[in-house]
Amino acid sequence: MTVLKFIYTILAATVVLAFFYILPYFSPGQKAEYDYAFVDPDKESFELLKESETLEAEFEKEAALGKVTEGALEKLRKAIAIQEIYIEKSRIRDRTPADRLLKLKTRFQNIQAAPLADIVADLEKRAKIDFEAKKYDSARALYQQAYDVQSTINSDYPLSEYKDIKKSVVYSREAKMIMALPMYTESVDAENAAKAALDSGNWRKAQDEFERAINLVSQMNAKFPSSHYSDYARLQRLEVELASLKSASIDENKRKYIKKAESALENKDYLLASEAYGDALELQKEINKTFPKSRYASEESVAELERKRSETFSWKFGVEILNQEKTLDSALRKGNMREVSEISQNLLRKAEQFKHDFPQSSMIGADLLLRLRYINFMLKDIPEIQNLVNSNLIPLVGVQGKKMLNTEVTQKLFTLVMQENPSRYAENPLNPVESVTFDDVNRFNKRLSWILGRKVALPTEKEFLDCLGSLRYVDINEISWNNLNSSGTTKPVASKKRNDKGFYDLIGNVAEFVQPDGNSDVLRVQVMGGNSQSSTDEIARVEKISVDPKQRNRMIGFRIVVSDGEQAK
């Protein structure tokens, strides 16, 4: 027994020694075995380089015959090993020896990798042929083999021209793609079956097939994320289809309730309409919560149905408030301040309570609340404001239902309405208001319309010119403040003669804003009539001048046109 153990030990040691002896021949990065005697360093380096070059030359001579033998390859391997020793011994800083070593190693690895590259090319070719023939299992196995061999080239022969990381990626992807193909085909069949079931009205089958398709696509995305068939967008689309299918009946019932509400509105049954909108709202909320991926899910629909439910429920109260607003306008037009006071205070309380109780309703807007608060605040000044306006209105020439202020808006009137005065020539409250922006003018007109219960606006260019009339036989100095008689400042309105239409200061004093026409540049507005710094020739031309609407100019003011009997908006 002892003898046998000894023999086995000797054999095992022999095998280990043999393994380490042949290992260098399978490792391209290892130095070749080479015995040399120590000599003078300079001489040794020279001899080593010469021997390495000789071995390389012999290799190239044999390789030129067309086939590289193992013996020739052994010479190249030794040339590499000797070059490594030469570099180590000589310690030369020049890169030439290192470049030569790299060239030798590259040559060696190209020769070693070439047969493997041929194998890869053959495997790829056969895989493509099998794939076209629908031999998917064989094609997948061949791509996997091509991946394995190419990976060996990439790791073992990194200097060779056959190293190609992209090829490894492609082969791996192709193998996974083929593995995923049956699952993809099955998912497409399931999706088509679902669509066919929908067309035939078989909702139960359609739902089952969509669920099967979703399950298959989910598996593909998880198992083969880098394959051609991995498709997260498709998964989302299928989930939308399934959720929409499951929620379709709920959406249909929701639409029935909406139709019921609309029919109730036509019959002015606002309570029934509100209840129907409420039922539709609950169904929409159910869809949003249970089937958020459904195409019928919509937060906008929830908001719209809430608004409609609130609006229809509050309709009776809203109509009552709007009718009282009309009564308020009538009282304002008549100048019946006792009635105005009673209605406006009562109406403001109702409107504020309405907005508190029905915040979603759009019947009573913020503008109405603002108007009612303004009127209540201005109650004591309203009679004076109305008198300043109504006593100075003259009917427009050739226009029914419209009157224009016979003077420019004074600083007194502007201050009463706006509670501020931007004018620079402010020594006399009867001077025309000036240094107003176009936005100031629009806000003034809106507030004045609230007070008068009528629409207030700027005159159009045509209305301005019609009220001015012809200047051919007119002494411009008599009816205007201009650069010859004004000392360059504005003067109190109506301190010159009125024109033959009954209007003061349509020319001179301050230039006046007119309504922009449909073709106007939104960044520019127009003024007409000239000012107290204009020459009589300029005034006589009655030109329309474009100005910046945000500009504050002490030579620009305005006058207003009031429509009879129109409710203020």
Summary of the structure (lengths in Angstrom):
residues: 569
radius of gyration: 48.7
end to end distance: 119.7
largest distance: 149.4
contacts: 1736
relative contact order: 0.05
helix: 63%
strand: 5%
